[in-house]
């Protein structure tokens, strides 16, 4: 792992596609299965489900993963190019391991592997168990650059899309979206076709939009200006009730209202949790504080960022007696920790990110009004997120260390010297994940190194969208300028003193 440059991020292993060689993919998969064997979840003959997204490097990596399954004595079951939650639904129902080859939203020069145990995602303690497995690569099986000498073809595709469709049709019914015209921004999302089928099966008229043969890195948490402009353009050109989309592996949703305004993922998640009558909602510390301000839920829990942390907190809440548990992330991914029953129908738990449930729940809402009116009914707090791309992780950590060092008085003075003109007086710090700073103006500034790529994430929150966006732009400019330079100066001074 250390030598390859491919490491665990917030959700699975990620790295450059050229670094994720056949040997590295084989090694990760072998370590995964060896760890599951320790737990009694894998043995000779066990089926292992595999699927992938639409990146150019995905088929090659899938072949290497399938070979690792065969070499470990298992049986690879290839589920095709399907959404991560469709794969998970199939595997969880059968209590078999599964893995998804995907880089999610990041550019297609990168890729990754998401691993699932028989009942849910691999969590952080599982990653440690995988990493300590001894793995030996047989040199004769791989070329000098780490590729399989004689890769075998993938097995015939096993259909899992129908079961994924039935999951929602059986619960919501065939008229849940009747009368709605929904635009589907398909781009290069792996779920672009099955999601169209699901929406149509629920009664909607679907308008395909923006399909692409080239991979497009749509990040539901940091939308590209092009995606914002496209939604507005489509809404002006066509009469639609909403526009729907997802990220690359279709486990994170996007939903825009009839005017083409994309909802923030944490607002979509809040609306979905309310529609499902959850009594305990888990969400990362970066999510909008409208969750608590809404007063809609008996209990809320804040976790670190990443679905493994949300899942762990949901499991803890269930052990503490919570009955209707769900979670969501600022990127819109929704996790159902408990089954939902309504009008004699039952929706099974799915403790991994899902893009379909939040979209359908909100569009099928029995509350009067449009998507925009549902949002207007919530406390008006707006989050904004963006990132500095190709920003060294070492620099991100140095900046956070610079801001957070010294006594409480020194720390406050230093933070206010940088951010005070933008946000006011510091009133609180949350270190759950990164550095989240609250100010007396009501503004929130949250800085965090990405767990998936060399990027510095910035989350801001304010009372209006303009204020949250402008604050985010100003903070990123400051961080990438004066703060980065100051952190370098401190590092250089420390180096000289040593």
ZAMARGU-4260 file (C-alpha; in steps of 0.2 Angstrom, whole numbers, plus 5000, padded with zeros to 4 digits):
<rodrens>
0) 5000/5000/5000 | 5013/5013/5005 | 5024/5009/4990 | 5010/5010/4977 | 5003/5027/4981
5) 4986/5020/4982 | 4979/5022/5000 | 4962/5022/5009 | 4953/5038/5009 | 4936/5042/5017
10) 4928/5028/5007 | 4939/5014/5000 | 4956/5014/4991 | 4959/5028/4979 | 4974/5034/4968
15) 4980/5037/4951 | 4974/5024/4938 | 4992/5021/4933 | 4997/5018/4951 | 4982/5006/4953
20) 4990/4992/4943 | 4983/4975/4942 | 4996/4970/4955 | 4989/4983/4967 | 4971/4979/4964
25) 4975/4961/4966 | 4984/4964/4982 | 4970/4975/4989 | 4957/4962/4985 | 4967/4948/4992
30) 4970/4957/5008 | 4951/4961/5009 | 4946/4942/5007 | 4960/4936/5019 | 4953/4948/5032
35) 4935/4942/5029 | 4942/4924/5031 | 4948/4929/5048 | 4930/4935/5052 | 4922/4919/5045
40) 4914/4929/5030 | 4924/4921/5016 | 4930/4903/5012 | 4932/4892/4997 | 4918/4893/4985
45) 4911/4910/4992 | 4903/4921/4979 | 4910/4939/4978 | 4900/4952/4969 | 4909/4964/4958
50) 4904/4979/4948 | 4911/4995/4941 | 4908/5013/4934 | 4911/5019/4917 | 4929/5025/4918
55) 4941/5019/4905 | 4952/5010/4918 | 4938/5001/4927 | 4937/4985/4916 | 4956/4982/4918
60) 4955/4984/4937 | 4939/4973/4938 | 4948/4959/4929 | 4962/4960/4942 | 4950/4960/4956
65) 4941/4945/4949 | 4957/4936/4947 | 4961/4939/4965 | 4944/4931/4970 | 4948/4916/4960
70) 4965/4914/4967 | 4958/4915/4985 | 4946/4901/4981 | 4931/4912/4978 | 4918/4914/4964
75) 4918/4931/4956 | 4900/4936/4951 | 4901/4951/4939 | 4886/4962/4941 | 4891/4974/4926
80) 4891/4993/4926 | 4878/4997/4939 | 4877/5010/4954 | 4886/5006/4969 | 4870/5004/4979
85) 4863/4992/4966 | 4878/4981/4969 | 4876/4983/4988 | 4858/4979/4988 | 4861/4962/4979
90) 4876/4957/4990 | 4868/4962/5006 | 4852/4952/5003 | 4863/4937/4999 | 4876/4941/5013
95) 4890/4939/5002 | 4906/4951/5000 | 4906/4964/4986 | 4917/4977/4979 | 4915/4992/4967
100) 4928/4998/4956 | 4925/5017/4955 | 4933/5034/4958 | 4916/5041/4962 | 4917/5060/4957
105) 4936/5062/4955 | 4943/5064/4937 | 4946/5048/4927 | 4965/5049/4928 | 4961/5041/4945
110) 4951/5026/4951 | 4948/5016/4967 | 4939/5001/4975 | 4925/5002/4987 | 4924/4986/4998
115) 4908/4979/5007 | 4907/4966/5020 | 4892/4954/5020 | 4881/4966/5029 | 4888/4983/5026
120) 4903/4995/5020 | 4920/4991/5026 | 4923/5003/5041 | 4939/5011/5047 | 4943/4997/5059
125) 4941/4985/5044 | 4953/4995/5034 | 4966/4992/5047 | 4962/4973/5047 | 4965/4973/5028
130) 4981/4982/5029 | 4989/4970/5041 | 4986/4955/5029 | 5003/4948/5022 | 5002/4948/5003
135) 5014/4940/4991 | 5014/4944/4973 | 5020/4930/4962 | 5032/4938/4950 | 5029/4927/4935
140) 5010/4932/4935 | 5014/4951/4933 | 5024/4961/4921 | 5037/4973/4927 | 5025/4987/4927
145) 5012/4977/4938 | 5000/4971/4925 | 4993/4953/4924 | 5002/4942/4911 | 4987/4933/4906
150) 4971/4942/4912 | 4955/4931/4911 | 4939/4939/4905 | 4926/4944/4917 | 4911/4931/4920
155) 4895/4934/4911 | 4885/4949/4918 | 4872/4944/4932 | 4857/4956/4931 | 4855/4966/4948
160) 4846/4981/4941 | 4829/4974/4941 | 4830/4970/4960 | 4836/4988/4963 | 4821/4995/4953
165) 4809/4983/4963 | 4816/4990/4979 | 4808/5007/4975 | 4793/5002/4965 | 4787/4990/4979
170) 4788/5003/4992 | 4783/5019/4983 | 4771/5012/4971 | 4769/5014/4952 | 4760/5031/4954
175) 4771/5040/4966 | 4778/5052/4953 | 4763/5052/4942 | 4761/5068/4933 | 4779/5074/4935
180) 4791/5078/4921 | 4809/5075/4927 | 4824/5080/4918 | 4838/5067/4920 | 4856/5074/4918
185) 4864/5058/4913 | 4882/5063/4909 | 4894/5048/4912 | 4885/5042/4928 | 4884/5023/4929
190) 4866/5023/4934 | 4860/5034/4920 | 4849/5021/4912 | 4843/5012/4928 | 4838/5028/4936
195) 4828/5033/4921 | 4819/5016/4922 | 4815/5018/4941 | 4808/5036/4938 | 4797/5030/4924
200) 4791/5014/4934 | 4786/5026/4947 | 4775/5036/4935 | 4786/5050/4929 | 4790/5057/4912
205) 4809/5057/4910 | 4818/5069/4899 | 4836/5063/4896 | 4849/5077/4896 | 4867/5079/4894
210) 4872/5061/4890 | 4891/5059/4887 | 4903/5046/4881 | 4917/5054/4889 | 4919/5053/4908
215) 4913/5069/4917 | 4919/5071/4935 | 4902/5078/4943 | 4905/5081/4961 | 4888/5083/4970
220) 4897/5092/4984 | 4907/5105/4974 | 4897/5107/4958 | 4906/5113/4942 | 4900/5130/4935
225) 4896/5121/4919 | 4884/5110/4929 | 4875/5125/4937 | 4874/5134/4920 | 4867/5118/4911
230) 4853/5116/4924 | 4848/5134/4923 | 4848/5133/4904 | 4838/5116/4903 | 4825/5123/4915
235) 4823/5139/4904 | 4821/5128/4888 | 4810/5115/4894 | 4795/5114/4907 | 4801/5102/4920
240) 4796/5099/4938 | 4814/5095/4943 | 4831/5089/4937 | 4839/5074/4944 | 4857/5068/4942
245) 4871/5058/4952 | 4890/5057/4953 | 4900/5044/4943 | 4895/5028/4953 | 4877/5035/4956
250) 4877/5034/4975 | 4876/5052/4978 | 4861/5062/4971 | 4858/5079/4964 | 4841/5087/4963
255) 4836/5104/4956 | 4820/5112/4957 | 4809/5118/4942 | 4820/5133/4940 | 4836/5123/4939
260) 4843/5127/4956 | 4853/5113/4963 | 4849/5108/4981 | 4863/5106/4993 | 4865/5088/4998
265) 4863/5091/5016 | 4846/5100/5013 | 4841/5085/5002 | 4846/5073/5015 | 4836/5083/5028
270) 4820/5083/5018 | 4822/5065/5015 | 4824/5061/5033 | 4809/5071/5037 | 4799/5062/5024
275) 4804/5045/5032 | 4799/5051/5049 | 4816/5047/5056 | 4819/5048/5075 | 4838/5048/5074
280) 4848/5057/5061 | 4867/5055/5059 | 4876/5067/5048 | 4894/5073/5047 | 4900/5089/5056
285) 4901/5098/5039 | 4882/5097/5036 | 4870/5112/5037 | 4864/5116/5055 | 4846/5118/5048
290) 4845/5099/5054 | 4845/5104/5072 | 4836/5121/5070 | 4822/5112/5061 | 4816/5103/5077
295) 4810/5089/5066 | 4820/5075/5075 | 4821/5069/5093 | 4839/5065/5091 | 4853/5071/5080
300) 4871/5065/5080 | 4887/5073/5071 | 4901/5062/5065 | 4917/5064/5055 | 4916/5066/5037
305) 4914/5050/5026 | 4901/5036/5025 | 4911/5024/5036 | 4909/5036/5051 | 4891/5039/5048
310) 4887/5021/5047 | 4897/5018/5063 | 4887/5032/5072 | 4871/5025/5065 | 4875/5007/5072
315) 4879/5015/5089 | 4862/5024/5089 | 4853/5008/5085 | 4862/5000/5100 | 4856/5014/5111
320) 4838/5011/5107 | 4835/5022/5092 | 4821/5014/5081 | 4821/5024/5065 | 4839/5028/5061
325) 4846/5036/5045 | 4860/5046/5040 | 4865/5058/5026 | 4881/5067/5020 | 4884/5085/5013
330) 4887/5077/4996 | 4869/5070/4997 | 4872/5052/4999 | 4858/5045/5010 | 4860/5029/5021
335) 4845/5020/5028 | 4850/5012/5045 | 4833/5004/5049 | 4819/4997/5038 | 4804/5009/5035
340) 4786/5003/5035 | 4772/5013/5028 | 4754/5008/5022 | 4759/4989/5023 | 4774/4991/5013
345) 4792/4989/5019 | 4808/4996/5013 | 4823/4986/5019 | 4838/4995/5027 | 4853/5000/5015
350) 4867/5006/5026 | 4877/5013/5011 | 4876/5028/5001 | 4860/5029/4990 | 4855/5042/4977
355) 4838/5036/4973 | 4829/5036/4990 | 4832/5054/4994 | 4827/5060/4976 | 4811/5049/4976
360) 4806/5053/4994 | 4806/5072/4991 | 4798/5071/4974 | 4784/5060/4980 | 4782/5070/4996
365) 4764/5071/5001 | 4767/5089/5008 | 4759/5102/4997 | 4771/5112/4986 | 4785/5111/4974
370) 4803/5106/4978 | 4807/5125/4980 | 4793/5127/4993 | 4798/5111/5003 | 4815/5120/5005
375) 4808/5136/5009 | 4799/5128/5024 | 4816/5124/5032 | 4826/5136/5043 | 4836/5147/5031
380) 4854/5142/5033 | 4864/5139/5017 | 4880/5129/5016 | 4893/5131/5002 | 4908/5120/4998
385) 4923/5121/4986 | 4941/5115/4986 | 4958/5120/4981 | 4963/5106/4968 | 4981/5099/4967
390) 4984/5106/4984 | 4997/5096/4994 | 4990/5087/5009 | 5006/5092/5019 | 5001/5111/5015
395) 4983/5108/5021 | 4989/5100/5037 | 5002/5114/5040 | 4988/5127/5038 | 4977/5119/5051
400) 4991/5117/5063 | 4996/5135/5061 | 4978/5141/5064 | 4975/5129/5079 | 4992/5131/5089
405) 4995/5140/5105 | 4984/5145/5120 | 4965/5149/5118 | 4969/5167/5117 | 4983/5166/5105
410) 4972/5154/5094 | 4957/5166/5094 | 4968/5181/5090 | 4977/5172/5075 | 4961/5165/5068
415) 4952/5182/5069 | 4967/5190/5061 | 4964/5180/5045 | 4946/5177/5045 | 4939/5191/5057
420) 4937/5204/5042 | 4926/5191/5033 | 4916/5183/5047 | 4918/5192/5064 | 4923/5186/5081
425) 4927/5168/5084 | 4914/5160/5095 | 4919/5141/5094 | 4930/5128/5086 | 4925/5110/5082
430) 4939/5098/5078 | 4928/5082/5074 | 4935/5082/5057 | 4947/5096/5051 | 4945/5113/5059
435) 4927/5120/5060 | 4926/5138/5066 | 4910/5147/5071 | 4909/5166/5072 | 4897/5179/5080
440) 4890/5184/5063 | 4882/5167/5062 | 4895/5162/5048 | 4904/5145/5049 | 4921/5142/5041
445) 4927/5123/5040 | 4943/5118/5033 | 4948/5100/5030 | 4961/5090/5019 | 4952/5078/5007
450) 4953/5060/5011 | 4953/5055/4993 | 4964/5067/4983 | 4977/5081/4986 | 4964/5094/4989
455) 4959/5106/5003 | 4940/5106/5006 | 4932/5122/5012 | 4914/5122/5019 | 4905/5138/5023
460) 4888/5142/5031 | 4878/5158/5032 | 4860/5165/5031 | 4860/5167/5012 | 4867/5158/4997
465) 4876/5174/4991 | 4884/5176/5008 | 4889/5157/5010 | 4897/5157/4992 | 4906/5174/4993
470) 4913/5169/5010 | 4919/5152/5003 | 4928/5161/4988 | 4936/5173/5000 | 4942/5160/5012
475) 4949/5149/4998 | 4958/5164/4991 | 4966/5168/5008 | 4970/5150/5011 | 4979/5148/4995
480) 4988/5164/4997 | 4993/5172/5013 | 4989/5157/5024 | 4999/5144/5013 | 5014/5156/5013
485) 5013/5159/5032 | 5013/5140/5034 | 5028/5138/5023 | 5037/5151/5033 | 5033/5142/5049
490) 5039/5126/5042 | 5055/5134/5035 | 5059/5142/5052 | 5056/5126/5061 | 5068/5117/5049
495) 5081/5130/5051 | 5080/5128/5070 | 5082/5109/5069
</rodrens>
